[in-house]
Amino acid sequence: SGFGLQRASDKQYLRFYDISKENVLSNQVYAERFSGRDYSRVSAMNFQDVRLGIRPDQPDILPMMEHSMIGDPSSLWGGRWQSDFSSLGLRRSNNNQNVQRGSVDVGWQRRGLSSGGLVTTLDLNAREDLYAVENSDASKLDPTLDAKTTTGRGIATAGVITSYPLVKRLVDSQVVIEPVVGVNLSTNANNSANTIPNEDSIDTQFDTSTLFQQNRFSGIDRQEDGARANYGLKSGIYGDNGRYGKVFVGQSYRFWGDKIFPTGSGLEDRRSDMVGQVSAGLSKYLDADYRFQLDTASLAARRHEVQAGGGNDTFRLNTRYLYTAAVAGTGFDVSREQWQMDGSYNVTKSWKLSSSALMDLGDQPGLRNISTGIDYIDECFTFAIQGSRSVANEASGSNETKLLLRIGLKNIGEFSGPQIPLGG
């Protein structure tokens, strides 16, 4: 169990005196328990938005309870069962929307390997959600709707994923080609915003990690229903010395179901965007990862993300490039493009130099942040001095140049002087 408290009487106090750059301060008290494969947690949270300007009210979470149980492998019909129970309360002031939600989710999964080499995973799930809403936002837009509603929703899903890995052994490596196909079936879900508010499923990111998920929303309030097929191709070469290169490309096709994904998400049409990932590890010092999302009709880029790093025990350089198109209804109403680079150099065993830079390449290009510093570390003492320059939106209060001094004593703690503004 534990708690954490953060509160400011003035929105700009923490940022002005360099105590914290957090945009939202969180307070919570919680208790949790682990027992074998089971997990339980109960918590309450409060948030304070310290950004400038008019911001929507942050709801208090009172309470949030969850209990999860997972069976042993092969404990039920050759598979494993699982069940989840949760309750969530969102409370706002000033006559704004309040939500109480209770959920039960039970499922069963079995993974099998056929004599012919097919690897198949079968998932069966059923869930029930109950919502009680007060001061509904939908009723404020349509006075004919009730401001206070109680709604239940049930949904059953079945999914199967089958892959056929083909392996070719070479002299000092092996090549793997693995086609993957999956089918998901779900009963109709009630996703109406008039009765079930969307509090936790606004953001949507479609990539290789979510392609085969039964519900590709980020939360519970929106559930993906209908029938769809997911398919992709994995390939890679894996060296005995640890080097590797691998590629995955995939897509999904929805046969029927609610059209509830936002425009720009890549899932708004029956045929989804193409998603893929290319990764390479040439040594323990050199690696790269590229992820993409392409419009299925024009192959125009909707998302590119590149991460790469290289160096040795003395020098290390990392870089990241991100481009993402706008997604309607998520708050990202314009495209974003950024490039970030950081590096470090170990002058000796105890002394290290480091530097980083962040560039905005979008509609308002320019340098957003740059920093450089020097660190000293030995068995009982640490010392660091760092200078930084932030060039951001003036409304955030982040346009400044600073110098930070930090001293630490092992097993005792560390302290730092205030970051000294240097003007600019």
DRENKOLTI-850842 format. One record per residue (C-alpha): x, y negated, z negated; residue in one letter; residue number from 1. Coordinates in steps of 0.5 Angstrom, whole numbers. Layout:
% residues N
<atom px="X" py="Y" pz="Z" residuo="a" num="NUM"/>
...
% end
This chain:
% residues 424
<atom px="0" py="0" pz="0" residuo="s" num="1"/>
<atom px="2" py="-7" pz="1" residuo="g" num="2"/>
<atom px="0" py="-14" pz="3" residuo="f" num="3"/>
<atom px="3" py="-20" pz="6" residuo="g" num="4"/>
<atom px="1" py="-28" pz="6" residuo="l" num="5"/>
<atom px="2" py="-33" pz="10" residuo="q" num="6"/>
<atom px="-1" py="-40" pz="10" residuo="r" num="7"/>
<atom px="0" py="-47" pz="12" residuo="a" num="8"/>
<atom px="-3" py="-54" pz="10" residuo="s" num="9"/>
<atom px="-1" py="-57" pz="16" residuo="d" num="10"/>
<atom px="-1" py="-54" pz="23" residuo="k" num="11"/>
<atom px="6" py="-57" pz="25" residuo="q" num="12"/>
<atom px="10" py="-56" pz="18" residuo="y" num="13"/>
<atom px="13" py="-49" pz="19" residuo="l" num="14"/>
<atom px="15" py="-51" pz="26" residuo="r" num="15"/>
<atom px="18" py="-58" pz="24" residuo="f" num="16"/>
<atom px="22" py="-56" pz="19" residuo="y" num="17"/>
<atom px="24" py="-49" pz="23" residuo="d" num="18"/>
<atom px="21" py="-45" pz="18" residuo="i" num="19"/>
<atom px="17" py="-41" pz="23" residuo="s" num="20"/>
<atom px="15" py="-41" pz="30" residuo="k" num="21"/>
<atom px="9" py="-36" pz="29" residuo="e" num="22"/>
<atom px="3" py="-39" pz="33" residuo="n" num="23"/>
<atom px="-2" py="-35" pz="29" residuo="v" num="24"/>
<atom px="0" py="-34" pz="21" residuo="l" num="25"/>
<atom px="-3" py="-27" pz="19" residuo="s" num="26"/>
<atom px="-5" py="-25" pz="12" residuo="n" num="27"/>
<atom px="-7" py="-18" pz="10" residuo="q" num="28"/>
<atom px="-8" py="-13" pz="4" residuo="v" num="29"/>
<atom px="-7" py="-5" pz="6" residuo="y" num="30"/>
<atom px="-7" py="2" pz="3" residuo="a" num="31"/>
<atom px="-5" py="8" pz="8" residuo="e" num="32"/>
<atom px="-4" py="15" pz="6" residuo="r" num="33"/>
<atom px="-1" py="21" pz="10" residuo="f" num="34"/>
<atom px="-2" py="28" pz="9" residuo="s" num="35"/>
<atom px="0" py="33" pz="14" residuo="g" num="36"/>
<atom px="-3" py="31" pz="21" residuo="r" num="37"/>
<atom px="-8" py="27" pz="18" residuo="d" num="38"/>
<atom px="-8" py="19" pz="17" residuo="y" num="39"/>
<atom px="-12" py="14" pz="13" residuo="s" num="40"/>
<atom px="-12" py="7" pz="13" residuo="r" num="41"/>
<atom px="-16" py="1" pz="10" residuo="v" num="42"/>
<atom px="-14" py="-6" pz="11" residuo="s" num="43"/>
<atom px="-17" py="-13" pz="11" residuo="a" num="44"/>
<atom px="-14" py="-19" pz="15" residuo="m" num="45"/>
<atom px="-14" py="-26" pz="15" residuo="n" num="46"/>
<atom px="-11" py="-31" pz="21" residuo="f" num="47"/>
<atom px="-9" py="-38" pz="21" residuo="q" num="48"/>
<atom px="-8" py="-41" pz="28" residuo="d" num="49"/>
<atom px="-3" py="-46" pz="28" residuo="v" num="50"/>
<atom px="-2" py="-48" pz="35" residuo="r" num="51"/>
<atom px="-4" py="-56" pz="37" residuo="l" num="52"/>
<atom px="-11" py="-57" pz="40" residuo="g" num="53"/>
<atom px="-17" py="-54" pz="40" residuo="i" num="54"/>
<atom px="-17" py="-47" pz="39" residuo="r" num="55"/>
<atom px="-23" py="-42" pz="38" residuo="p" num="56"/>
<atom px="-24" py="-39" pz="31" residuo="d" num="57"/>
<atom px="-20" py="-33" pz="29" residuo="q" num="58"/>
<atom px="-24" py="-28" pz="26" residuo="p" num="59"/>
<atom px="-23" py="-25" pz="19" residuo="d" num="60"/>
<atom px="-22" py="-17" pz="19" residuo="i" num="61"/>
<atom px="-26" py="-15" pz="13" residuo="l" num="62"/>
<atom px="-26" py="-9" pz="13" residuo="p" num="63"/>
<atom px="-22" py="-5" pz="18" residuo="m" num="64"/>
<atom px="-22" py="3" pz="16" residuo="m" num="65"/>
<atom px="-20" py="9" pz="20" residuo="e" num="66"/>
<atom px="-18" py="16" pz="19" residuo="h" num="67"/>
<atom px="-15" py="21" pz="24" residuo="s" num="68"/>
<atom px="-15" py="28" pz="23" residuo="m" num="69"/>
<atom px="-11" py="33" pz="28" residuo="i" num="70"/>
<atom px="-11" py="40" pz="28" residuo="g" num="71"/>
<atom px="-5" py="45" pz="29" residuo="d" num="72"/>
<atom px="-3" py="47" pz="36" residuo="p" num="73"/>
<atom px="-7" py="53" pz="39" residuo="s" num="74"/>
<atom px="-11" py="53" pz="32" residuo="s" num="75"/>
<atom px="-18" py="53" pz="36" residuo="l" num="76"/>
<atom px="-19" py="57" pz="43" residuo="w" num="77"/>
<atom px="-12" py="56" pz="44" residuo="g" num="78"/>
<atom px="-12" py="49" pz="44" residuo="g" num="79"/>
<atom px="-12" py="43" pz="39" residuo="r" num="80"/>
<atom px="-18" py="39" pz="36" residuo="w" num="81"/>
<atom px="-18" py="32" pz="34" residuo="q" num="82"/>
<atom px="-23" py="27" pz="30" residuo="s" num="83"/>
<atom px="-22" py="20" pz="29" residuo="d" num="84"/>
<atom px="-27" py="16" pz="24" residuo="f" num="85"/>
<atom px="-27" py="8" pz="24" residuo="s" num="86"/>
<atom px="-30" py="2" pz="22" residuo="s" num="87"/>
<atom px="-29" py="-5" pz="23" residuo="l" num="88"/>
<atom px="-32" py="-12" pz="21" residuo="g" num="89"/>
<atom px="-31" py="-19" pz="24" residuo="l" num="90"/>
<atom px="-33" py="-25" pz="21" residuo="r" num="91"/>
<atom px="-33" py="-32" pz="23" residuo="r" num="92"/>
<atom px="-35" py="-38" pz="20" residuo="s" num="93"/>
<atom px="-39" py="-44" pz="22" residuo="n" num="94"/>
<atom px="-45" py="-40" pz="25" residuo="n" num="95"/>
<atom px="-41" py="-36" pz="30" residuo="n" num="96"/>
<atom px="-41" py="-29" pz="32" residuo="q" num="97"/>
<atom px="-40" py="-23" pz="27" residuo="n" num="98"/>
<atom px="-39" py="-16" pz="29" residuo="v" num="99"/>
<atom px="-40" py="-10" pz="25" residuo="q" num="100"/>
<atom px="-38" py="-3" pz="28" residuo="r" num="101"/>
<atom px="-37" py="4" pz="26" residuo="g" num="102"/>
<atom px="-34" py="9" pz="31" residuo="s" num="103"/>
<atom px="-34" py="17" pz="31" residuo="v" num="104"/>
<atom px="-29" py="20" pz="36" residuo="d" num="105"/>
<atom px="-28" py="28" pz="37" residuo="v" num="106"/>
<atom px="-24" py="32" pz="42" residuo="g" num="107"/>
<atom px="-21" py="38" pz="44" residuo="w" num="108"/>
<atom px="-14" py="39" pz="48" residuo="q" num="109"/>
<atom px="-11" py="45" pz="51" residuo="r" num="110"/>
<atom px="-5" py="45" pz="55" residuo="r" num="111"/>
<atom px="-3" py="52" pz="59" residuo="g" num="112"/>
<atom px="2" py="54" pz="64" residuo="l" num="113"/>
<atom px="0" py="59" pz="70" residuo="s" num="114"/>
<atom px="4" py="65" pz="73" residuo="s" num="115"/>
<atom px="4" py="61" pz="79" residuo="g" num="116"/>
<atom px="7" py="55" pz="76" residuo="g" num="117"/>
<atom px="1" py="50" pz="75" residuo="l" num="118"/>
<atom px="2" py="46" pz="69" residuo="v" num="119"/>
<atom px="-5" py="44" pz="67" residuo="t" num="120"/>
<atom px="-8" py="40" pz="61" residuo="t" num="121"/>
<atom px="-16" py="40" pz="59" residuo="l" num="122"/>
<atom px="-19" py="34" pz="55" residuo="d" num="123"/>
<atom px="-26" py="34" pz="52" residuo="l" num="124"/>
<atom px="-28" py="28" pz="48" residuo="n" num="125"/>
<atom px="-35" py="26" pz="45" residuo="a" num="126"/>
<atom px="-36" py="19" pz="41" residuo="r" num="127"/>
<atom px="-41" py="15" pz="38" residuo="e" num="128"/>
<atom px="-41" py="7" pz="37" residuo="d" num="129"/>
<atom px="-46" py="3" pz="33" residuo="l" num="130"/>
<atom px="-46" py="-4" pz="33" residuo="y" num="131"/>
<atom px="-49" py="-9" pz="29" residuo="a" num="132"/>
<atom px="-48" py="-17" pz="31" residuo="v" num="133"/>
<atom px="-50" py="-23" pz="28" residuo="e" num="134"/>
<atom px="-50" py="-30" pz="32" residuo="n" num="135"/>
<atom px="-49" py="-27" pz="38" residuo="s" num="136"/>
<atom px="-45" py="-31" pz="43" residuo="d" num="137"/>
<atom px="-49" py="-28" pz="49" residuo="a" num="138"/>
<atom px="-56" py="-31" pz="46" residuo="s" num="139"/>
<atom px="-53" py="-38" pz="46" residuo="k" num="140"/>
<atom px="-52" py="-37" pz="53" residuo="l" num="141"/>
<atom px="-59" py="-34" pz="54" residuo="d" num="142"/>
<atom px="-64" py="-36" pz="49" residuo="p" num="143"/>
<atom px="-69" py="-30" pz="51" residuo="t" num="144"/>
<atom px="-64" py="-25" pz="48" residuo="l" num="145"/>
<atom px="-64" py="-24" pz="40" residuo="d" num="146"/>
<atom px="-58" py="-27" pz="36" residuo="a" num="147"/>
<atom px="-58" py="-21" pz="31" residuo="k" num="148"/>
<atom px="-58" py="-14" pz="35" residuo="t" num="149"/>
<atom px="-56" py="-7" pz="33" residuo="t" num="150"/>
<atom px="-54" py="-2" pz="38" residuo="t" num="151"/>
<atom px="-52" py="5" pz="39" residuo="g" num="152"/>
<atom px="-47" py="8" pz="44" residuo="r" num="153"/>
<atom px="-45" py="15" pz="46" residuo="g" num="154"/>
<atom px="-41" py="18" pz="51" residuo="i" num="155"/>
<atom px="-38" py="24" pz="53" residuo="a" num="156"/>
<atom px="-32" py="25" pz="57" residuo="t" num="157"/>
<atom px="-28" py="31" pz="61" residuo="a" num="158"/>
<atom px="-21" py="31" pz="64" residuo="g" num="159"/>
<atom px="-16" py="35" pz="67" residuo="v" num="160"/>
<atom px="-9" py="34" pz="69" residuo="i" num="161"/>
<atom px="-5" py="39" pz="74" residuo="t" num="162"/>
<atom px="2" py="38" pz="76" residuo="s" num="163"/>
<atom px="6" py="43" pz="80" residuo="y" num="164"/>
<atom px="13" py="42" pz="79" residuo="p" num="165"/>
<atom px="18" py="44" pz="84" residuo="l" num="166"/>
<atom px="26" py="45" pz="82" residuo="v" num="167"/>
<atom px="32" py="46" pz="86" residuo="k" num="168"/>
<atom px="38" py="47" pz="83" residuo="r" num="169"/>
<atom px="45" py="44" pz="86" residuo="l" num="170"/>
<atom px="52" py="45" pz="84" residuo="v" num="171"/>
<atom px="52" py="40" pz="78" residuo="d" num="172"/>
<atom px="45" py="37" pz="78" residuo="s" num="173"/>
<atom px="37" py="39" pz="79" residuo="q" num="174"/>
<atom px="32" py="36" pz="84" residuo="v" num="175"/>
<atom px="25" py="36" pz="81" residuo="v" num="176"/>
<atom px="19" py="34" pz="86" residuo="i" num="177"/>
<atom px="12" py="34" pz="82" residuo="e" num="178"/>
<atom px="5" py="32" pz="85" residuo="p" num="179"/>
<atom px="0" py="31" pz="80" residuo="v" num="180"/>
<atom px="-7" py="31" pz="80" residuo="v" num="181"/>
<atom px="-13" py="29" pz="75" residuo="g" num="182"/>
<atom px="-20" py="28" pz="75" residuo="v" num="183"/>
<atom px="-24" py="25" pz="70" residuo="n" num="184"/>
<atom px="-32" py="25" pz="68" residuo="l" num="185"/>
<atom px="-36" py="21" pz="64" residuo="s" num="186"/>
<atom px="-43" py="20" pz="62" residuo="t" num="187"/>
<atom px="-46" py="13" pz="63" residuo="n" num="188"/>
<atom px="-43" py="8" pz="58" residuo="a" num="189"/>
<atom px="-47" py="2" pz="55" residuo="n" num="190"/>
<atom px="-42" py="-4" pz="57" residuo="n" num="191"/>
<atom px="-47" py="-9" pz="57" residuo="s" num="192"/>
<atom px="-44" py="-16" pz="54" residuo="a" num="193"/>
<atom px="-51" py="-18" pz="52" residuo="n" num="194"/>
<atom px="-51" py="-12" pz="47" residuo="t" num="195"/>
<atom px="-44" py="-10" pz="46" residuo="i" num="196"/>
<atom px="-39" py="-16" pz="45" residuo="p" num="197"/>
<atom px="-32" py="-15" pz="48" residuo="n" num="198"/>
<atom px="-28" py="-17" pz="42" residuo="e" num="199"/>
<atom px="-22" py="-12" pz="43" residuo="d" num="200"/>
<atom px="-22" py="-10" pz="51" residuo="s" num="201"/>
<atom px="-21" py="-17" pz="54" residuo="i" num="202"/>
<atom px="-14" py="-15" pz="56" residuo="d" num="203"/>
<atom px="-12" py="-10" pz="62" residuo="t" num="204"/>
<atom px="-6" py="-8" pz="64" residuo="q" num="205"/>
<atom px="-6" py="-2" pz="70" residuo="f" num="206"/>
<atom px="1" py="1" pz="70" residuo="d" num="207"/>
<atom px="4" py="8" pz="71" residuo="t" num="208"/>
<atom px="3" py="9" pz="63" residuo="s" num="209"/>
<atom px="-5" py="8" pz="64" residuo="t" num="210"/>
<atom px="-6" py="11" pz="70" residuo="l" num="211"/>
<atom px="-9" py="18" pz="67" residuo="f" num="212"/>
<atom px="-12" py="16" pz="61" residuo="q" num="213"/>
<atom px="-19" py="17" pz="60" residuo="q" num="214"/>
<atom px="-21" py="10" pz="58" residuo="n" num="215"/>
<atom px="-16" py="5" pz="61" residuo="r" num="216"/>
<atom px="-19" py="-1" pz="57" residuo="f" num="217"/>
<atom px="-14" py="-3" pz="51" residuo="s" num="218"/>
<atom px="-20" py="-2" pz="46" residuo="g" num="219"/>
<atom px="-26" py="1" pz="44" residuo="i" num="220"/>
<atom px="-31" py="-5" pz="46" residuo="d" num="221"/>
<atom px="-31" py="-3" pz="53" residuo="r" num="222"/>
<atom px="-31" py="5" pz="55" residuo="q" num="223"/>
<atom px="-29" py="7" pz="63" residuo="e" num="224"/>
<atom px="-35" py="11" pz="65" residuo="d" num="225"/>
<atom px="-37" py="15" pz="72" residuo="g" num="226"/>
<atom px="-32" py="20" pz="76" residuo="a" num="227"/>
<atom px="-25" py="18" pz="78" residuo="r" num="228"/>
<atom px="-19" py="22" pz="81" residuo="a" num="229"/>
<atom px="-12" py="20" pz="79" residuo="n" num="230"/>
<atom px="-6" py="22" pz="83" residuo="y" num="231"/>
<atom px="1" py="21" pz="84" residuo="g" num="232"/>
<atom px="8" py="24" pz="86" residuo="l" num="233"/>
<atom px="14" py="25" pz="81" residuo="k" num="234"/>
<atom px="21" py="26" pz="84" residuo="s" num="235"/>
<atom px="28" py="26" pz="81" residuo="g" num="236"/>
<atom px="35" py="28" pz="81" residuo="i" num="237"/>
<atom px="38" py="30" pz="74" residuo="y" num="238"/>
<atom px="45" py="31" pz="73" residuo="g" num="239"/>
<atom px="48" py="35" pz="68" residuo="d" num="240"/>
<atom px="53" py="29" pz="65" residuo="n" num="241"/>
<atom px="46" py="26" pz="63" residuo="g" num="242"/>
<atom px="46" py="21" pz="70" residuo="r" num="243"/>
<atom px="39" py="21" pz="73" residuo="y" num="244"/>
<atom px="34" py="17" pz="78" residuo="g" num="245"/>
<atom px="27" py="18" pz="78" residuo="k" num="246"/>
<atom px="21" py="15" pz="82" residuo="v" num="247"/>
<atom px="13" py="16" pz="81" residuo="f" num="248"/>
<atom px="8" py="13" pz="85" residuo="v" num="249"/>
<atom px="0" py="14" pz="84" residuo="g" num="250"/>
<atom px="-7" py="11" pz="85" residuo="q" num="251"/>
<atom px="-14" py="13" pz="83" residuo="s" num="252"/>
<atom px="-21" py="13" pz="86" residuo="y" num="253"/>
<atom px="-27" py="12" pz="83" residuo="r" num="254"/>
<atom px="-33" py="16" pz="86" residuo="f" num="255"/>
<atom px="-38" py="12" pz="81" residuo="w" num="256"/>
<atom px="-39" py="8" pz="75" residuo="g" num="257"/>
<atom px="-40" py="1" pz="72" residuo="d" num="258"/>
<atom px="-36" py="-4" pz="76" residuo="k" num="259"/>
<atom px="-33" py="-7" pz="69" residuo="i" num="260"/>
<atom px="-26" py="-9" pz="70" residuo="f" num="261"/>
<atom px="-24" py="-16" pz="72" residuo="p" num="262"/>
<atom px="-22" py="-19" pz="78" residuo="t" num="263"/>
<atom px="-14" py="-18" pz="79" residuo="g" num="264"/>
<atom px="-13" py="-12" pz="74" residuo="s" num="265"/>
<atom px="-12" py="-7" pz="80" residuo="g" num="266"/>
<atom px="-18" py="-3" pz="78" residuo="l" num="267"/>
<atom px="-24" py="-8" pz="80" residuo="e" num="268"/>
<atom px="-25" py="-4" pz="87" residuo="d" num="269"/>
<atom px="-26" py="4" pz="88" residuo="r" num="270"/>
<atom px="-19" py="5" pz="90" residuo="r" num="271"/>
<atom px="-15" py="2" pz="85" residuo="s" num="272"/>
<atom px="-8" py="-1" pz="87" residuo="d" num="273"/>
<atom px="-2" py="3" pz="87" residuo="m" num="274"/>
<atom px="3" py="3" pz="81" residuo="v" num="275"/>
<atom px="10" py="6" pz="81" residuo="g" num="276"/>
<atom px="16" py="6" pz="77" residuo="q" num="277"/>
<atom px="23" py="7" pz="79" residuo="v" num="278"/>
<atom px="29" py="9" pz="74" residuo="s" num="279"/>
<atom px="36" py="10" pz="74" residuo="a" num="280"/>
<atom px="41" py="12" pz="69" residuo="g" num="281"/>
<atom px="48" py="12" pz="72" residuo="l" num="282"/>
<atom px="52" py="12" pz="65" residuo="s" num="283"/>
<atom px="50" py="11" pz="58" residuo="k" num="284"/>
<atom px="52" py="4" pz="59" residuo="y" num="285"/>
<atom px="49" py="2" pz="66" residuo="l" num="286"/>
<atom px="41" py="3" pz="67" residuo="d" num="287"/>
<atom px="35" py="0" pz="71" residuo="a" num="288"/>
<atom px="28" py="0" pz="71" residuo="d" num="289"/>
<atom px="23" py="-3" pz="76" residuo="y" num="290"/>
<atom px="15" py="-2" pz="75" residuo="r" num="291"/>
<atom px="11" py="-5" pz="81" residuo="f" num="292"/>
<atom px="3" py="-6" pz="82" residuo="q" num="293"/>
<atom px="1" py="-7" pz="89" residuo="l" num="294"/>
<atom px="-5" py="-9" pz="93" residuo="d" num="295"/>
<atom px="-8" py="-2" pz="96" residuo="t" num="296"/>
<atom px="-10" py="-6" pz="102" residuo="a" num="297"/>
<atom px="-5" py="-11" pz="104" residuo="s" num="298"/>
<atom px="1" py="-8" pz="99" residuo="l" num="299"/>
<atom px="1" py="-15" pz="96" residuo="a" num="300"/>
<atom px="5" py="-16" pz="90" residuo="a" num="301"/>
<atom px="0" py="-16" pz="84" residuo="r" num="302"/>
<atom px="6" py="-15" pz="79" residuo="r" num="303"/>
<atom px="13" py="-14" pz="79" residuo="h" num="304"/>
<atom px="18" py="-12" pz="73" residuo="e" num="305"/>
<atom px="25" py="-11" pz="73" residuo="v" num="306"/>
<atom px="30" py="-9" pz="67" residuo="q" num="307"/>
<atom px="37" py="-7" pz="68" residuo="a" num="308"/>
<atom px="43" py="-7" pz="63" residuo="g" num="309"/>
<atom px="50" py="-6" pz="64" residuo="g" num="310"/>
<atom px="57" py="-6" pz="61" residuo="g" num="311"/>
<atom px="61" py="-2" pz="56" residuo="n" num="312"/>
<atom px="63" py="-2" pz="48" residuo="d" num="313"/>
<atom px="66" py="-9" pz="49" residuo="t" num="314"/>
<atom px="61" py="-13" pz="54" residuo="f" num="315"/>
<atom px="54" py="-12" pz="55" residuo="r" num="316"/>
<atom px="49" py="-16" pz="60" residuo="l" num="317"/>
<atom px="42" py="-15" pz="60" residuo="n" num="318"/>
<atom px="37" py="-18" pz="65" residuo="t" num="319"/>
<atom px="29" py="-18" pz="66" residuo="r" num="320"/>
<atom px="25" py="-21" pz="72" residuo="y" num="321"/>
<atom px="17" py="-21" pz="71" residuo="l" num="322"/>
<atom px="12" py="-23" pz="76" residuo="y" num="323"/>
<atom px="4" py="-22" pz="75" residuo="t" num="324"/>
<atom px="-2" py="-25" pz="79" residuo="a" num="325"/>
<atom px="-8" py="-28" pz="75" residuo="a" num="326"/>
<atom px="-13" py="-23" pz="72" residuo="v" num="327"/>
<atom px="-20" py="-26" pz="71" residuo="a" num="328"/>
<atom px="-23" py="-27" pz="64" residuo="g" num="329"/>
<atom px="-16" py="-25" pz="61" residuo="t" num="330"/>
<atom px="-14" py="-32" pz="59" residuo="g" num="331"/>
<atom px="-8" py="-31" pz="65" residuo="f" num="332"/>
<atom px="-12" py="-35" pz="70" residuo="d" num="333"/>
<atom px="-5" py="-37" pz="74" residuo="v" num="334"/>
<atom px="0" py="-33" pz="76" residuo="s" num="335"/>
<atom px="7" py="-32" pz="72" residuo="r" num="336"/>
<atom px="14" py="-31" pz="74" residuo="e" num="337"/>
<atom px="20" py="-31" pz="69" residuo="q" num="338"/>
<atom px="27" py="-29" pz="69" residuo="w" num="339"/>
<atom px="31" py="-28" pz="63" residuo="q" num="340"/>
<atom px="38" py="-26" pz="62" residuo="m" num="341"/>
<atom px="42" py="-24" pz="55" residuo="d" num="342"/>
<atom px="49" py="-22" pz="54" residuo="g" num="343"/>
<atom px="54" py="-20" pz="48" residuo="s" num="344"/>
<atom px="62" py="-20" pz="48" residuo="y" num="345"/>
<atom px="65" py="-16" pz="42" residuo="n" num="346"/>
<atom px="72" py="-21" pz="41" residuo="v" num="347"/>
<atom px="74" py="-16" pz="36" residuo="t" num="348"/>
<atom px="71" py="-11" pz="31" residuo="k" num="349"/>
<atom px="68" py="-16" pz="27" residuo="s" num="350"/>
<atom px="67" py="-22" pz="32" residuo="w" num="351"/>
<atom px="62" py="-22" pz="37" residuo="k" num="352"/>
<atom px="59" py="-28" pz="42" residuo="l" num="353"/>
<atom px="52" py="-28" pz="45" residuo="s" num="354"/>
<atom px="48" py="-32" pz="49" residuo="s" num="355"/>
<atom px="41" py="-32" pz="53" residuo="s" num="356"/>
<atom px="37" py="-36" pz="58" residuo="a" num="357"/>
<atom px="30" py="-36" pz="60" residuo="l" num="358"/>
<atom px="28" py="-39" pz="66" residuo="m" num="359"/>
<atom px="21" py="-40" pz="69" residuo="d" num="360"/>
<atom px="20" py="-39" pz="76" residuo="l" num="361"/>
<atom px="13" py="-41" pz="77" residuo="g" num="362"/>
<atom px="9" py="-47" pz="79" residuo="d" num="363"/>
<atom px="13" py="-51" pz="74" residuo="q" num="364"/>
<atom px="20" py="-48" pz="75" residuo="p" num="365"/>
<atom px="25" py="-50" pz="70" residuo="g" num="366"/>
<atom px="29" py="-48" pz="64" residuo="l" num="367"/>
<atom px="25" py="-46" pz="58" residuo="r" num="368"/>
<atom px="30" py="-43" pz="53" residuo="n" num="369"/>
<atom px="38" py="-43" pz="53" residuo="i" num="370"/>
<atom px="42" py="-41" pz="47" residuo="s" num="371"/>
<atom px="49" py="-39" pz="45" residuo="t" num="372"/>
<atom px="52" py="-36" pz="38" residuo="g" num="373"/>
<atom px="58" py="-33" pz="35" residuo="i" num="374"/>
<atom px="57" py="-27" pz="29" residuo="d" num="375"/>
<atom px="62" py="-25" pz="24" residuo="y" num="376"/>
<atom px="61" py="-18" pz="21" residuo="i" num="377"/>
<atom px="65" py="-14" pz="16" residuo="d" num="378"/>
<atom px="64" py="-9" pz="10" residuo="e" num="379"/>
<atom px="61" py="-14" pz="5" residuo="c" num="380"/>
<atom px="60" py="-21" pz="9" residuo="f" num="381"/>
<atom px="56" py="-24" pz="15" residuo="t" num="382"/>
<atom px="56" py="-30" pz="18" residuo="f" num="383"/>
<atom px="53" py="-33" pz="24" residuo="a" num="384"/>
<atom px="52" py="-40" pz="28" residuo="i" num="385"/>
<atom px="48" py="-41" pz="34" residuo="q" num="386"/>
<atom px="46" py="-47" pz="38" residuo="g" num="387"/>
<atom px="39" py="-47" pz="42" residuo="s" num="388"/>
<atom px="36" py="-51" pz="47" residuo="r" num="389"/>
<atom px="28" py="-50" pz="48" residuo="s" num="390"/>
<atom px="24" py="-54" pz="54" residuo="v" num="391"/>
<atom px="17" py="-52" pz="53" residuo="a" num="392"/>
<atom px="10" py="-55" pz="54" residuo="n" num="393"/>
<atom px="11" py="-62" pz="49" residuo="e" num="394"/>
<atom px="4" py="-60" pz="46" residuo="a" num="395"/>
<atom px="8" py="-54" pz="43" residuo="s" num="396"/>
<atom px="13" py="-58" pz="39" residuo="g" num="397"/>
<atom px="18" py="-54" pz="42" residuo="s" num="398"/>
<atom px="22" py="-59" pz="46" residuo="n" num="399"/>
<atom px="29" py="-59" pz="42" residuo="e" num="400"/>
<atom px="36" py="-58" pz="41" residuo="t" num="401"/>
<atom px="38" py="-54" pz="35" residuo="k" num="402"/>
<atom px="44" py="-51" pz="31" residuo="l" num="403"/>
<atom px="43" py="-46" pz="26" residuo="l" num="404"/>
<atom px="48" py="-43" pz="21" residuo="l" num="405"/>
<atom px="47" py="-36" pz="17" residuo="r" num="406"/>
<atom px="51" py="-33" pz="12" residuo="i" num="407"/>
<atom px="49" py="-26" pz="9" residuo="g" num="408"/>
<atom px="52" py="-22" pz="3" residuo="l" num="409"/>
<atom px="51" py="-14" pz="4" residuo="k" num="410"/>
<atom px="46" py="-11" pz="-1" residuo="n" num="411"/>
<atom px="44" py="-18" pz="-3" residuo="i" num="412"/>
<atom px="41" py="-22" pz="2" residuo="g" num="413"/>
<atom px="42" py="-28" pz="7" residuo="e" num="414"/>
<atom px="41" py="-35" pz="7" residuo="f" num="415"/>
<atom px="41" py="-40" pz="13" residuo="s" num="416"/>
<atom px="41" py="-48" pz="13" residuo="g" num="417"/>
<atom px="35" py="-51" pz="16" residuo="p" num="418"/>
<atom px="36" py="-51" pz="24" residuo="q" num="419"/>
<atom px="39" py="-58" pz="25" residuo="i" num="420"/>
<atom px="36" py="-62" pz="31" residuo="p" num="421"/>
<atom px="41" py="-65" pz="35" residuo="l" num="422"/>
<atom px="37" py="-69" pz="40" residuo="g" num="423"/>
<atom px="35" py="-69" pz="47" residuo="g" num="424"/>
% end
